[in-house]
Amino acid sequence: MLRQLARPAARDVSTAAGLAAIAFASLIVLGNVVLVPAGLPRTGAQLADVSVFFEEHGQLVGVGSALTPAAWVAATLFGAGALAVLRRDEREPGTAWALFGFAGLVLQNAAFTGVIALRLALASSDGDAAPALWPLHDTLFTLNGTFLAVALTGLSLAGLQAGLVRPWLARLSLASATLQFTSATLTPLVVDHDGPLGLLGLTGWLLWVIWLVSYGITLIRLTPGRRAAGATEEPAIA
């Protein structure tokens, strides 16, 4: 089965998809490195704190937001490449799971476009927009966990059935998906309270980043050059 996945026609695609996954993870982490130390308000933060942050760090918000278009391109390339590698037979159940996961990636791109647009709107306003825009930002940000859960579940189950994903990575993805989906389900409580409930989504997000990098490395290892460096025989990934 692994030989089918690593056939020559798919090797360049798997490499590009793996690199895109790592690039996506790096960009979203870098975006947070830019904004979080500056005091980006947490979900459920007081509106006064939100107004002060966006008034004082409007340019910084613009810098962080500049990374997101590249991140969305990388996420889409990762999903499309993984789908191409996994989609061996239209009749196999793994194909449906791969499509399910790719849909999750596309939807999270759309949802986070709204999040970034709201941040830029807050940064360009005079501070009076926070009561209207920040609750919408928090709600969309938290509900996006649904689409992350879809991406994690679909691509992991498809990879597991194909023999691409190791069981530990599938378990990690399901743990992250559970946390993300639980956070999204509890959106009204998460948005209204700046408390421990926000840690559900944060923990799930950190696992999501680990999953992205690990999945990317797995896809890159399907290339013949990477395999030859370790052994003459094809390694058993599953």
Phi, psi and omega per residue, in radians:
M1 nan -0.687 3.131
L2 -1.119 -0.619 3.119
R3 -1.108 -0.619 3.088
Q4 -1.134 -0.705 3.138
L5 -1.161 -0.606 -3.024
A6 -1.699 0.338 3.136
R7 -1.010 2.635 -3.004
P8 -0.933 -0.662 -3.077
A9 -1.136 -0.397 -3.069
A10 -1.769 -0.116 -3.007
R11 -1.179 -0.776 3.108
D12 -1.121 -0.645 3.120
V13 -1.132 -0.778 -3.122
S14 -1.121 -0.648 3.103
T15 -1.136 -0.820 3.136
A16 -1.075 -0.725 3.138
A17 -1.144 -0.713 3.123
G18 -1.130 -0.767 3.101
L19 -1.119 -0.644 3.126
A20 -1.147 -0.674 3.113
A21 -1.080 -0.778 3.135
I22 -1.172 -0.686 3.106
A23 -1.111 -0.734 3.116
F24 -1.057 -0.830 3.125
A25 -1.059 -0.746 -3.122
S26 -1.124 -0.707 -3.110
L27 -1.193 -0.716 -3.126
I28 -1.251 -0.556 3.058
V29 -1.199 -0.753 3.139
L30 -1.092 -0.666 3.090
G31 -1.051 -0.683 3.108
N32 -1.282 -0.568 3.092
V33 -1.102 -0.578 3.122
V34 -1.251 -0.740 -2.960
L35 -1.671 -0.674 -3.031
V36 -1.104 -0.831 3.115
P37 -1.048 -0.446 3.133
A38 -1.352 -0.167 3.090
G39 1.818 0.489 3.100
L40 -0.903 2.146 -3.081
P41 -1.040 2.472 3.085
R42 -1.379 2.869 3.076
T43 -1.018 2.287 -3.125
G44 1.503 0.155 -3.119
A45 -1.165 2.788 3.111
Q46 -1.165 2.458 -3.081
L47 -1.083 -0.581 3.114
A48 -1.086 -0.730 3.119
D49 -1.160 -0.640 3.124
V50 -1.108 -0.813 -3.129
S51 -1.062 -0.762 -3.132
V52 -1.097 -0.763 -3.109
F53 -1.080 -0.854 -3.061
F54 -1.263 -0.446 3.050
E55 -1.248 -0.664 -3.042
E56 -1.552 -0.395 -3.031
H57 -2.209 0.581 -3.128
G58 -1.037 -0.737 -3.136
Q59 -1.165 -0.650 3.123
L60 -1.146 -0.656 3.069
V61 -1.069 -0.687 3.093
G62 -1.108 -0.685 3.117
V63 -1.124 -0.809 3.130
G64 -1.110 -0.658 -3.131
S65 -1.220 -0.441 -3.125
A66 -1.126 -0.354 -3.135
L67 -1.401 -0.343 -2.957
T68 -1.246 -0.640 3.097
P69 -1.004 -0.740 3.091
A70 -1.119 -0.641 3.121
A71 -1.117 -0.706 -3.136
W72 -1.177 -0.667 3.077
V73 -1.097 -0.779 -3.141
A74 -1.101 -0.708 3.131
A75 -1.104 -0.731 3.141
T76 -1.175 -0.720 3.107
L77 -1.110 -0.734 3.086
F78 -1.034 -0.861 -3.112
G79 -1.114 -0.768 -3.132
A80 -1.147 -0.712 3.122
G81 -1.162 -0.768 3.102
A82 -1.078 -0.704 3.104
L83 -1.072 -0.743 -3.139
A84 -1.116 -0.691 3.138
V85 -1.200 -0.692 -3.050
L86 -1.442 -0.368 -3.011
R87 -1.515 1.387 -3.089
R88 -1.571 -0.612 -3.030
D89 -2.536 2.159 -3.102
E90 -1.002 -0.469 -3.057
R91 -1.508 -0.185 -3.083
E92 -1.371 2.468 -3.120
P93 -1.104 -0.447 3.132
G94 -1.088 -0.491 3.114
T95 -1.091 -0.759 3.125
A96 -1.093 -0.726 3.124
W97 -1.147 -0.683 3.121
A98 -1.117 -0.729 3.076
L99 -1.113 -0.694 3.098
F100 -1.029 -0.807 3.140
G101 -1.165 -0.709 3.121
F102 -1.103 -0.691 3.087
A103 -1.045 -0.673 3.109
G104 -1.089 -0.711 3.110
L105 -1.118 -0.748 3.140
V106 -1.130 -0.738 -3.127
L107 -1.190 -0.621 3.110
Q108 -1.207 -0.569 3.030
N109 -1.048 -0.784 -3.129
A110 -1.124 -0.771 -3.130
A111 -1.106 -0.742 -3.085
F112 -1.328 -0.346 2.974
T113 -1.044 -0.737 3.087
G114 -1.116 -0.697 3.127
V115 -1.076 -0.830 -3.122
I116 -1.164 -0.672 3.111
A117 -1.077 -0.693 3.121
L118 -1.179 -0.675 3.093
R119 -1.104 -0.754 3.128
L120 -1.149 -0.628 3.095
A121 -1.138 -0.710 3.109
L122 -1.145 -0.675 -3.119
A123 -1.192 -0.502 -3.108
S124 -1.655 -0.050 3.135
S125 -1.532 3.065 -3.119
D126 -1.618 0.203 3.131
G127 1.765 -0.314 -3.124
D128 -1.402 -0.165 -3.066
A129 -1.457 -0.226 -3.059
A130 -0.987 -0.772 -3.128
P131 -1.035 -0.500 -3.131
A132 -1.614 -0.700 -2.989
L133 -1.564 -0.591 -3.057
W134 -1.176 -0.762 3.070
P135 -1.036 -0.630 3.086
L136 -1.167 -0.725 3.084
H137 -1.014 -0.874 -3.104
D138 -1.093 -0.714 -3.118
T139 -1.137 -0.810 -3.140
L140 -1.166 -0.694 3.122
F141 -1.063 -0.768 -3.103
T142 -1.287 -0.730 3.129
L143 -1.130 -0.400 3.105
N144 -1.054 -0.353 3.073
G145 -1.018 -0.484 3.082
T146 -1.050 -0.794 -3.082
F147 -1.275 -0.575 3.040
L148 -1.112 -0.705 3.113
A149 -1.107 -0.687 3.106
V150 -1.101 -0.802 -3.140
A151 -1.095 -0.806 -3.136
L152 -1.058 -0.845 -3.080
T153 -1.164 -0.855 -3.069
G154 -1.095 -0.900 -3.079
L155 -1.242 -0.533 3.119
S156 -1.265 -0.780 3.132
L157 -1.164 -0.673 3.086
A158 -1.108 -0.770 3.122
G159 -1.148 -0.627 3.118
L160 -1.160 -0.761 3.124
Q161 -1.158 -0.523 -3.132
A162 -1.472 -0.133 -3.077
G163 1.413 0.260 -3.130
L164 -1.560 -0.716 -3.034
V165 -1.717 2.323 3.077
R166 -1.245 2.649 -3.138
P167 -1.000 -0.629 -3.126
W168 -1.129 -0.628 -3.140
L169 -1.251 -0.626 3.076
A170 -1.128 -0.715 3.117
R171 -1.150 -0.707 3.096
L172 -1.079 -0.720 -3.118
S173 -1.147 -0.685 -3.139
L174 -1.218 -0.580 3.052
A175 -1.126 -0.793 3.105
S176 -1.098 -0.767 -3.138
A177 -1.074 -0.682 3.128
T178 -1.105 -0.779 3.132
L179 -1.132 -0.760 -3.132
Q180 -1.129 -0.771 -3.104
F181 -1.202 -0.656 3.093
T182 -1.099 -0.760 3.108
S183 -1.068 -0.761 3.131
A184 -1.117 -0.684 3.132
T185 -1.114 -0.599 -3.116
L186 -1.654 0.415 -3.064
T187 -0.857 -0.830 -3.133
P188 -1.003 -0.681 -3.141
L189 -1.287 -0.685 -3.141
V190 -1.127 -0.726 -3.087
V191 -1.255 -0.613 -3.064
D192 -1.466 -0.227 -3.060
H193 -2.330 2.120 3.056
D194 -1.475 1.361 -3.034
G195 -2.493 -2.758 -3.036
P196 -1.153 -0.351 3.134
L197 -1.068 -0.507 3.116
G198 -1.131 -0.351 3.136
L199 -1.222 -0.387 3.097
L200 -1.050 -0.929 3.139
G201 -1.154 -0.662 -3.127
L202 -1.121 -0.803 3.121
T203 -1.106 -0.753 3.092
G204 -1.070 -0.655 3.130
W205 -1.159 -0.717 3.114
L206 -1.100 -0.720 3.071
L207 -1.142 -0.609 3.085
W208 -1.051 -0.738 3.131
V209 -1.138 -0.766 3.102
I210 -1.057 -0.736 3.133
W211 -1.088 -0.766 -3.139
L212 -1.018 -0.850 -3.124
V213 -1.122 -0.760 -3.123
S214 -1.140 -0.737 3.113
Y215 -1.134 -0.700 3.106
G216 -1.076 -0.778 3.112
I217 -1.081 -0.699 3.118
T218 -1.061 -0.746 3.119
L219 -1.154 -0.699 3.131
I220 -1.127 -0.621 -3.117
R221 -1.170 -0.187 3.092
L222 -1.309 -0.212 -3.122
T223 -1.336 2.556 -3.070
P224 -1.104 -0.599 -3.129
G225 -1.099 -0.714 3.136
R226 -1.181 -0.667 -3.128
R227 -1.217 -0.698 -3.090
A228 -1.118 -0.473 -3.134
A229 -1.173 -0.447 -3.071
G230 -1.783 -0.604 -3.062
A231 -2.909 2.843 3.118
T232 -1.451 -0.344 3.126
E233 -1.740 2.693 3.111
E234 -1.208 2.236 -3.128
P235 -1.266 2.639 3.070
A236 -1.477 1.791 -3.116
I237 -1.279 -0.631 -3.112
A238 -1.475 nan nan
